[in-house]
């Protein structure tokens, strides 16, 4: 298991503020089979101003995006190499969402613990499960389908 901070996250993911939804990786299996990350929710998150005024909650679609980003980090941080022996460089594309369940609201002040696990991976395609826990209670659960594509510099 390894852990890493924002510098490595920015190296692996193309997302940037205000759309980067992972602050730190607490645990990442070297084989890419599981990952635990955190996101600290503050009132300053841009979506809280309009969703909803007077009762700010994190939109469900952004909860799924946070899980998808953690899934991408799970795959992209794995110790893999291409046929030439060099480190591979990929981006992940979300191709499907299954069985999304929202069990409690996420509000300013919450710390999200995002847990992901690889279900299967064959070639460029894969499936993972993810959940968000707040104070040890499940807030969100979902299965994520994804595709790896070669990273384009730019």
N, C-alpha and C positions, 0 to 999 in steps of 0.2 A: 504494500500500500504506500501511496505517496500523497502528498498534499501540495497545493500551490496557490499563489495569490493572483492578483489582478494582472500583473505583468505577463504571466504565462497564459492567462485567459485571453488577453488581448492579442497574444501571439497566435493562439489557436482559432479564435472565432473572428469572423469579419464584423460582428455587431459592435456598435459604439453607442454612447449616450445619445439619446435617452432610451435606446432600445436594448442595451445590454442588461440582462436580468439575472446575472450570477455575479456575486461579489467575491467568493472564495470557494476553493475546493478543499474539503476536509479530508476526504479519502478517495483515492482513485486506484482501482486494481490495475496492475501493470499489464494484464492481459485484456483489458477493456471490457471486463464482464460486469463491473458495477462502479458506481460513483456516488458520493455524497457531497452536496454543495450547499452554500447558504446565500440568501439574499435578505438584506435588512431593508424593511419597508419604512420609509420616512414620509412625513406629510408632504415633503417637497417633491415627491414623484409627480411628474406632470399630469398623469391620468387622474390623480385624486382630485384635482381642481374641478373636473367636469363629470366625474363618475363616483358619486353623485354629490352635488353641493349640499352640505349639511349632514351627509352620511357617506363619507368616502369609503369605497370598497374597490379592491383590485378587480378589474374585469377578468372574467373567466378565460377569455381568449389569451390574455397575457399570462395567466397562470399556466396554460398549456404551453405557451412560448417559453416560459422559464424552464419547464420540464424538458422541452425540445432542445434548448440550449445546453442543459446539463447532459442530455443524451449525446449531443454532439461532442461535448468535452470528454465524455466517457470513451467514445470511439477514437477521437483525434489525439487524446493523450496516451493511448496505448502504445507500447513499444513494438511497432511493426516496421518492416522494411520491405522495399520493393525488390524485384529480381536482380537489380544491379548492386544491391547492398546498401543503397543510400536511403535515408529516411524519406518516407512518402509524405506528400502534402496534399490534403484533401479538404473540401468543404462538405457539409452535410446539407441535404435538401429534405425538408419535410414532405412526405408523400401521402401520409394518411394519419388520421386520428380515430381511435376506436375506444368505445366504452368510457368516455369522459364522465366523471362524477364529481360534483362540487358539493362538499359536505358541510362546509362552514365558510363564513365570509373572512376575507383577509383584509385587514385594516391597518392604517398607519401605526407604527410601533411594533408590529409583528416581525418576528424573525422566521423566515421560511427555511426549513430544512428540506432540501430537495434530494430524494433518493431515487436512483435509477438502476435498472438491471437489464442486461442484454438477454433477450429471449432467443433470437437466432440471427445469424449473419451469413449470407451466402453471396459471394461475389461482391457486387456494389450495393446490394440491398440488405436491409436488416429491419428488425423489430425490437423494440425495447419497451419496458414498462417503467412508469415513473409515478411518484407521489410526492405531495407537499405536506409536510407536517408543521403545525404551529403548536407550540407548547406540548409536544408529544402526541397531539391528536391529528388524525388525517383530515386535511382540508380539501385535497384534490387528488384524484387518481385518474390515470389515462394510459393507454397503449399508444405508442408512437411508431409509425412506419417511416423509414428514411432511405435515402440513396446517397452514396458517396460519389462526389464528382471531383476530378482533378482541380486543384486550386489554381486560379488565374491571378498572377501578380497584377497589381494595378491600383 
